[in-house]
Every structure is written in structure tokens, then in C-alpha cells.
Amino acid sequence: MADINSIANKLSCGANDTPDTGRLGCLSLFSTPDHLLGVKKGFKIPANTVFDLAYLTPLIQAGTIVPLIDASTFEDVSAEDAYSTNASGVKRLNLKGLPEYKFLYEEGNNFYRELDRFTSFKELDFIIGDVVGNYMLATNSDGSFSGFTAGHVTAELRKNAVQGGDAESRSLMIQFLDRLQFDRNYAILHQDQLDFVPSEIPEINGVHIEYGSAPADLETTLTLTTHLNSDHSTVVVGLLEPNFLVKVNGVVATTSGLVESPDGTYTITLPVLAAGETVTVELFDGAVNSNVANIDGVLFRAKPIATVVVA
């Protein structure tokens, strides 16, 4: 880079190359946005990354990426560019409008409550997916990729169903702050180059763990029941011993057996318990050190963490 003295008061007023407006080859197009991958602010994806489920799933478990798949409708509410006109009638660009998108979901009240947790300002970036499974990412000067820089993210007021009209729904509004990312600095990952479709991206399912009864002094087992938070009725089956993290007075306990019977009810064997001890149980995946368990590609997290005091 040239020193300041060499570049002071200099302004680039054009380039030797004219724009490339040729139309040969296949068109690279992006369709209607339908999916979002919320990304922690500043997270970058290296250029040599294989963008597949094996890459995405651990990031979802870690909370680095939060998927929102299959919006019911999409609306582009972006601001228009602003111009001024002088006394001679010459118009000049004053302000470039910022992109703003509205995604509407019809997914039930547990989903709406979780959607409310997205409300923030400058805390998230977003990778955008379209209805045919393409993904659009922002490009960085170091060759890496990232989500598009977002400003306000607002979960709007839930709308009640209207008899003979619209169903119950809730919308998520996102304003993006970097116009250049949408004008120039972006890349599209086309569906025919990916080995997954959006519906295969795992989302985290909340699980409610309950104790069958409080364990008594000198007991060596815990009996737990598991249900999905979405309906508190559907049982969660197929959990294994490593999927449970048991702590006694805040210290991880070594379990020595697990039996599931009937479906969704688990009995865990652990060291002798003593009256007054506090026992907590949550789900766990030791492979990625996460409180989100991965059961054959389906993700589960205990919410809230189950707590009981030994009687």
C-alpha cells in the first residue's frame, strides 16, 4: 500500500476496465429467500471448508449457527435509495437504502417463544437460503466467507388466527447494514453443488426431563421421563447413557448403566446418593462437548435442566 503522502487528495474517477456485461454461460441466480442460518457475529468460514452437514451440525450444537428453516412467506421491505435534486433539475444519489427482510412462520407457540430470543441488535449475521436450496454468503477480503451483517433483528408481535382469514403466525424482521455485501461482496452456493437440502439441516429440539420421583437417601438410581417441549406429549426415544450428564452438587457423577423402559422413560445407575444432595440432569454430546445430544442426526437439548434434591 502506498504511503499517505502519495495518496493524499487523490480520488479514483474510473478504471481502465469497463464493466463486464457479457451474457455467455449459465446464469447464476438466487430465488426467493426461505431459510436462514443465524451466525454468531464475526464468525468466518474458511475458503477451503467443505460446506456440508458434517461441518454444520457441530456448529449448530455449539450454538455458533442457529437454523431457521422453511418460512411460510417472505417479504422484501428494503428501503429505497434516496436522491436529491438541485435547482437545475440534476438528481444526485444521497443515500443507498439498506436491505430489510421479513420472514413469516406458522409453526406453533413453542416455536414463537423461541423465535422471540432472536430479538437483538448487531448480535447476529445471517446466511440466506432460497426456496430451491441455494445459499448466499458474504465474502471477506481475506478470502473467507461469513453471514451478512445484520442490525436489528426483531421478532414481531404474534398474530392471532382470524376466523376465515389468516392462521396464527409470527414474523422475524431483519435489517442488514452493509449494502456492499448485497451489491458486490457475496457468493452463491448452488444446490447442485451441495450434498444436502435445507430440510436436512438439523434444528435443536427442546426436551423436558422430569423425575419419576425424588430419589431417596442411599438410592443408586434415577428414573426420568422425557417429552418434547413443543407438545409435552411426544416422548424422546433412543437416548443412550453418554447422552445424559448427571451432576451431584455440581460435580459430574460417573454413571454405570441405563435402561429405557417403557419408551421415553430412562433409569440411570450412579453412585450412592445422600439426603440433601442436589442432582441435575441434562443432555450431552461428549464428541463436541455440547449440551445438545445428537441422536442419528436429530438434535435435542434439555430445557430447563432437570433439578431435584435427594429426600
N, C-alpha and C positions, 0 to 999 in steps of 0.2 A: 504494500500500500504506500502511495506517495506521501511525503511529509506535508504538514499543514500549509507551509509557505507555498508549495506547488499547487495546491488545490483551492486555496482561499479565493473566494469570489468567482469561482468557475462554476458554470451550470451546464449540464448536458442538455443540448437543444435538439437532439436527434441522434441517429445512429447510421452507420454505413449500410446496414442491412435493413431492408424493408420487411414488413410482416409477411410471414409465410401463410398465404391464404389458399394454397393449393388444396384440392379435394380428392386426390387419389387415395386409394386404400380403403380399409374398413373404417367406418365411423365409430369413434369411442364415445358412447353416450351414457348418461345416467338418468334413470327413470324416477318415478315418484318415491320420495323418501318414505320408509315404512318401519325401519328398525334403527335403534340407537345403541351404541356401546359407550356408556359413560366412562371416562378415563380420568384417573387422578391427575390433577393439574401438574403439567410439566413432564409427565411420563412419555418417554420416547421409545419407539420401536426401531431397533437397528435395521439397516438396509438388507442385511443377509438373513433376516428372520423368515422362517417358513410359517406363513400365516395359516394355521390350521387349528383344529380343536385341541390337539396336544399342547399347543402354545397358549391358547386362550383359556382353557379350563383352570390351570393353576392360578392364573391371574384373577379369574373370577372368584376362586376360592379365597384368595388373599385379599379381595376387596379392591384390587387395583383397577379392575374393569367390572362394571355393572351393566348387564344387558337389559334392554327393553325391546322385546321382540313383538312384531305384529300389532302395530297401531291400527285402530279401526278406520280412522280417517287422518288425512294430512292437509294442513293449510299453510300456504306461504303468506305471511303477513309482514314481509320485509318492508323497510322504509324506502320511499322513492328518493332518488338523487335530488338535491336542491340546487336551484340556479338563481342567479340574479341577472337583471337586465339594466344596462346603463341608459343614459339619456339618448344615446344614439341608436338604441334598439339592439345593441350587441349583448348576447346572452353569454354568461360565464358560469362554469360549474363552481358552486360554493361548497357543497358538502356531498360526499358519497354516502348513500343510505346503507345501513347495516342489515345483514340478513337476520330474519327472525322467523322461526318456525313454530307451528302449533301441531302437536300430536295428540289425538283423542283416543282414549282407551275405554272399552266396555268389558271390564274384567272382574267385577265383584269388589266388595268393600274391603276385604283384607288387602287386595292389590292397591286400592285407593289410599289406604292408610300408609302403606309402604311408599307409594308414589309421593306422598307429602314430604318424605325425608329428602327428596331431591331438591327442594326449595333452597336456593343458595345464591351467592354472588361471587363470581370469579373463583369457584372452587373446583369446577369440572371442565374437562374438554370432552368433545364428542366425536366419535367415528360414526358416520352416517351410512346406513344400508338402504337399498331401494327394494321395490316390490319384486324384482327379478333376481335378487341375491347379489347384486354388485355392492361393493363397499368403497366409500370415498374417504380418504385420509388427507391431512395436511402434510406438506413436505417442508423439511427444515434445511438450512444452509449446510449442515454437516452431513447431509445425505440420509438422515433418519426420517422417520415418519411419526406423526402424532395425531391426536384428535384436534378438531377445530376449536379454537379458543372461544369459550363462552363467557358471557357476562351474567346477566340474571337468568336463573332457571327457576320457574315458578309453577308449582302445581296449583292450578286454578280451582276455584270452588267446585265441589262435586255437584253435578246437575241431577236432580231427581227425574224419574221417569214421568212422562206425561201420557195420560190415557189417550190412546190412538195416535200418539206422536213419538218423540224420540225416547230411546231407552236411557236408563241411568248411565252416567258416564263421568269421566274426569279427564281434563286436558293438562298437558305439560307444555308450557311456553318456554322457548329458549331463544335468547338473542346472542348472536355471535359478534365478536368485537374486532376481528381482523378481516377487513374487506379483501385485502390482497390474497388471503388464503383461498377465498372463493373465486377471485378473478384469475389468479395465476398459480399460486403455490399449493397445488393439490394433485393427487394421483387417484386413479380409479383401479380397484382390483376387480376384474370382471369375473362373473360367476363361472364361466367355462374354464377359468384358471384355478379355481378353488376346489377343494375336495369335500366341501360341506355346504349345506344350505342353512339359512338363518334359523329354521325351526330346530336344528340340531344343536345350536349353541345352548349350553345348559344355563338355566336360571336357578337361583337359590330358593329352595322351598323351606319355609319356616315350619318347625316341628315343636309341638307342645308335649313335653315329657312330664308325666305325673307319677308319683309314688303310689303303689297299691295300698300301702300303709306305712307309717313311720317305722323304721327299724328299731328294735328294742336293744337294750344293753346285752352285750355278748353275742349278738347276731353276727353272722358272716355272709349274709346275702341281702341284696336289694332287689325288689320287684318293681318294674317300671312299665308303664303303658305309654305308647307313642301315637299321636294323631297329628295330622296336618293342621296348621293354623288356619288354613283357608276355610275349613268347614268344621274342625274339631270333631270329625267323624271318621274320616278315612285313616286307616291305620297304616303305619310305615313298617313294611316288612323287609327282611333280608339284611338287617344290620348285623354286623359281626363284632366280636369282642374288641378289636382295635378301634372300632368306631365310637366307643364310649370312653370319655375321660372322666374318671371319678377322683374327686379330691375330698380328703377328710381334714377339716380345719385348715384348708388352703394348701395341703400337701398332697401331691399326686399319689394315689393308692395303687398298688400292684394287684390287678385282678387276676383270677386264676380259673375262670370259666364263665361261660354264658350259654343260656338256654332260651330259645324263643318258643313259647307255647302258652296260649294259642297265638295266632298271627298278631304281631304288634305288641305283644307282652313279653318282656325280657327279664330274666332272673340272672343277676350278676353275682359271682362269688368273689369275695375280697377278704382281707384280714379282719380279725375280730373288732367289732365296734364297741365303743364305750358310751355310756349315757352322757348326754350333754355335748357330744361331738357334732359338728355341723358337716353335713355331707352335701356336696354339689355334684351334679352330673350334667355334662354337656356332650355334644357330638364332636368328633375329632378325626383328622386325617394326618397321620404321622408322616406320610410321604412328602407332604408340603407344609407340615407344621401349621395346620389351619383348623379353626373350629367349624369348618364346613366339611362334612363327610361326603365322599364320592362313592355312590353305590351304582356300579355299572353305568357310569356316565350321568347319573341323576344326582343333583346336589341337595343336601339337607343341612340345616343349621337349627340347633335348639334355641328357641326364643319364647319366653325367657329361659335362663339357665335354671334347672330344677334344683331346689334347695330344701333340705329337711334337717331337723335336729333329732338326734337319736334319743328315744324315750328312756 
